[in-house]
Amino acid sequence: MEDKSSERWKAAVVNLSEMNSNLDSLQKTLLKKAVFLDPDTFSKASLCSDQARTIKALEQRVESLERELDNAITAAARARSEKRQAEAAQRAAELHALEVTRELENTSKVFELHMDELRAKQGEISKRDADIKLLEAIIQTLGGRT
């Protein structure tokens, strides 16, 4: 157990030595590079730093809003394009419906003409049939007399 305690103490002493070395190095760096400011200058520097952070945050917000605007513009352009395509498709469908309606009207007119022609032919057939029956009756009458 004494060996473990001894090892721990040795490790702690090594850690303390390293920390001392790091602190000395930090102190030397601070002494070389540190800038000592009076309270007024520090206050102004702090204000400038706060303003710089605020400006950076606002710049990021502007960039974000610009991206949103670009996306909205793109979506609006796509919607306009889709609307134009839908309108073109609607016009094409209306023209097709108009063509089909015209074709149907023309077919109906042709059908009416054919029906009139068939009725006329039927009338002729009925008249001739009546004439044939009349002639047959005449023939039978004349044939019965002889």
C-alpha positions in Angstrom: 0.0 0.0 0.0 2.9 2.3 0.7 4.2 1.8 -2.9 0.8 3.0 -4.3 0.8 6.0 -2.1 4.3 6.8 -3.0 3.5 6.5 -6.7 0.6 8.8 -6.4 2.6 11.4 -4.6 5.3 11.2 -7.3 2.7 11.6 -10.0 1.1 14.5 -8.1 4.6 16.2 -7.8 5.2 15.7 -11.5 1.8 17.2 -12.3 2.5 20.2 -10.1 5.9 20.7 -11.8 4.2 20.6 -15.2 1.6 23.0 -14.1 4.3 25.4 -12.7 6.1 25.2 -16.0 2.8 25.9 -17.9 2.0 28.8 -15.6 5.5 30.3 -16.1 5.1 30.0 -19.9 1.7 31.6 -19.7 3.1 34.4 -17.6 5.9 35.1 -20.0 3.5 35.1 -22.9 1.2 37.5 -21.1 4.0 39.8 -20.2 5.3 39.9 -23.8 1.9 40.2 -25.6 -0.5 41.7 -23.0 -1.8 45.2 -23.6 -2.7 47.1 -20.5 -5.5 49.5 -20.9 -7.1 52.2 -18.9 -10.8 51.8 -18.0 -11.9 54.2 -20.7 -9.9 52.5 -23.5 -11.1 49.1 -22.2 -14.7 50.3 -22.2 -14.4 51.6 -25.8 -12.6 48.4 -26.9 -15.3 46.3 -25.2 -18.0 48.3 -26.9 -16.3 47.9 -30.3 -16.0 44.2 -29.6 -19.7 44.0 -28.8 -20.6 45.9 -31.9 -18.4 43.7 -34.0 -20.2 40.6 -32.6 -23.5 42.3 -33.3 -22.5 43.2 -36.8 -21.3 39.6 -37.4 -24.6 38.2 -36.2 -26.5 40.7 -38.3 -24.4 39.8 -41.4 -25.2 36.1 -40.8 -28.9 37.0 -40.5 -28.8 39.0 -43.7 -27.1 36.1 -45.5 -29.8 33.8 -44.2 -32.5 36.1 -45.3 -30.9 36.5 -48.7 -30.9 32.7 -49.1 -34.6 32.6 -48.0 -35.3 35.3 -50.6 -33.5 33.5 -53.3 -35.5 30.3 -52.4 -38.7 32.3 -52.5 -37.9 33.8 -55.9 -37.0 30.4 -57.3 -40.2 28.9 -55.9 -42.3 31.8 -57.4 -40.6 31.4 -60.8 -41.3 27.7 -60.7 -44.9 28.4 -59.7 -45.3 30.9 -62.6 -43.8 28.4 -65.0 -46.2 25.7 -63.7 -49.1 28.1 -64.0 -48.1 28.9 -67.6 -47.9 25.2 -68.4 -51.3 24.6 -66.8 -52.8 27.5 -68.7 -51.3 26.2 -72.0 -52.7 22.7 -71.2 -56.1 24.2 -70.4 -56.1 26.1 -73.8 -55.1 22.9 -75.6 -57.9 21.0 -73.9 -60.4 23.7 -74.7 -59.3 23.7 -78.4 -59.6 20.0 -78.5 -63.0 20.1 -77.0 -64.0 22.7 -79.6 -62.6 20.5 -82.4 -64.5 17.5 -81.0 -67.7 19.6 -80.7 -67.4 20.8 -84.3 -66.7 17.3 -85.5 -69.7 16.1 -83.6 -71.9 18.9 -85.1 -70.6 18.1 -88.6 -71.3 14.4 -88.1 -74.8 15.2 -86.8 -75.4 17.3 -90.0 -74.2 14.5 -92.2 -76.3 12.0 -90.3 -79.4 14.3 -90.7 -78.7 14.5 -94.5 -78.3 10.7 -94.7 -81.5 10.3 -92.6 -83.4 12.7 -94.9 -82.1 10.8 -97.9 -83.1 7.5 -96.4 -86.6 8.8 -95.6 -86.9 10.0 -99.2 -85.7 6.6 -100.5 -88.1 4.9 -98.0 -90.9 7.1 -99.3 -90.0 6.2 -102.9 -89.9 2.5 -101.9 -93.3 2.8 -100.2 -94.8 4.6 -103.2 -93.4 2.0 -105.6 -94.5 -0.8 -103.3 -98.0 0.7 -103.3 -97.8 1.0 -107.1 -96.7 -2.6 -107.4 -99.6 -3.7 -105.2 -102.0 -1.6 -107.3 -100.5 -3.1 -110.5 -100.8 -6.6 -109.0 -104.4 -6.0 -108.1 -105.0 -4.7 -111.6 -103.3 -7.7 -113.1 -105.3 -10.1 -110.9 -108.5 -8.3 -111.8 -107.6 -8.4 -115.5 -106.3 -11.9 -115.2 -109.5 -13.0 -113.5 -111.7 -11.6 -116.4 -110.0 -13.6 -119.1 
